[in-house]
Amino acid sequence: LGAAHLLARAHDVTVYEREQTVSYAACGMPYHLDGRIPDAGALLVRSVDQFRKSGIDVRLGWKVLSIDPDAGTLKARDSATGETVVDSFDRLLLATGRRPRVRAFGLICSTTSR
């Protein structure tokens, strides 16, 4: 979400996150896995409210189903309620946390791997 913070200074930013957490201390994960930090919640760095206060609309539990770059829209579903929305964008940043698959339709692709 580092890129989102930079963009939020000049743009409206919405983050769709399939999981229920957005910001955790990855460096502490080995200690959680071996039991030295038993509560995974202790690894959380920022809450959704903290992101919202800095201008980032974080939507947890949402899965992006499709992206239409020509129309500037994406379709997403809330895994808790089943609600489906179509959201518009001027620019799109894909941050998958995996290796990039760059497509030919001119979107900005960014990945981070920790």
C-alpha positions in Angstrom: 0.0 0.0 0.0 3.0 2.3 -0.2 2.1 3.3 -3.7 -1.4 4.1 -2.6 -0.1 6.5 0.0 1.8 8.4 -2.6 -1.1 8.5 -5.0 -3.6 9.5 -2.3 -1.9 12.9 -2.0 -3.3 14.0 -5.4 -6.0 11.3 -6.3 -8.9 9.5 -4.9 -7.6 6.0 -4.1 -9.7 2.8 -3.6 -8.1 -0.4 -2.6 -9.9 -3.7 -3.2 -8.4 -6.4 -1.0 -9.6 -10.0 -1.2 -8.3 -10.8 2.3 -9.4 -9.4 5.6 -6.2 -7.6 6.5 -4.2 -5.0 4.6 -1.1 -4.1 6.5 1.0 -6.4 8.6 4.6 -6.6 9.6 5.9 -9.3 7.2 9.2 -9.4 9.0 7.3 -10.7 12.1 5.7 -13.6 10.2 8.4 -16.2 11.0 8.0 -15.4 14.7 4.2 -15.9 14.5 4.7 -19.2 12.6 7.1 -20.5 15.2 4.9 -19.4 18.1 6.9 -16.6 19.6 4.2 -14.2 18.6 1.0 -16.3 19.1 -1.5 -13.6 18.2 -1.4 -12.8 14.4 -3.2 -9.5 15.2 0.0 -8.3 16.9 1.5 -8.1 13.4 -1.0 -5.6 12.1 0.7 -2.3 11.4 -2.3 -0.1 10.2 -6.0 -0.4 10.5 -8.6 0.3 7.8 -9.5 3.5 9.7 -5.9 4.7 9.6 -5.8 4.2 5.8 -9.1 6.0 5.4 -7.9 9.0 7.5 -5.0 9.3 5.0 -7.4 9.3 2.1 -7.4 5.7 1.0 -10.7 3.8 0.8 -9.9 0.2 1.7 -12.5 -2.4 0.9 -11.6 -5.7 2.7 -13.0 -9.0 1.5 -13.7 -7.8 -2.0 -12.6 -9.8 -5.1 -12.1 -8.0 -8.4 -13.9 -10.1 -11.0 -13.0 -8.3 -14.2 -11.4 -5.1 -15.5 -12.4 -3.2 -18.6 -9.5 -0.9 -19.4 -11.2 0.7 -22.4 -14.3 1.7 -20.3 -12.2 2.4 -17.3 -14.3 0.2 -15.0 -13.8 -2.8 -12.8 -16.4 -5.3 -11.4 -15.9 -6.4 -7.8 -17.8 -8.7 -5.4 -18.0 -8.4 -1.6 -17.3 -12.0 -0.4 -19.3 -11.4 2.8 -22.6 -10.1 1.3 -22.3 -11.2 -2.4 -22.9 -7.6 -3.4 -21.4 -6.8 -6.8 -20.4 -3.3 -7.9 -19.0 -1.7 -11.0 -16.5 1.0 -10.1 -14.8 3.4 -12.4 -11.2 4.5 -12.6 -9.0 7.0 -14.4 -5.8 5.1 -13.6 -5.4 1.6 -12.3 -2.5 0.2 -10.2 -2.4 -3.6 -10.0 -0.5 -4.7 -7.0 -0.8 -8.5 -6.8 2.1 -9.3 -4.5 3.3 -11.8 -7.1 5.4 -11.6 -10.3 3.9 -9.2 -12.9 2.0 -10.3 -15.9 2.2 -7.2 -18.1 -0.8 -6.9 -20.4 -0.9 -5.0 -23.7 -3.7 -2.6 -22.6 -1.5 0.0 -21.0 -2.3 -0.3 -17.4 0.2 0.5 -14.7 1.4 -2.7 -13.1 3.3 -2.9 -9.8 4.3 -5.9 -7.7 6.0 -6.3 -4.4 7.4 -9.5 -3.2 8.5 -9.9 0.4 
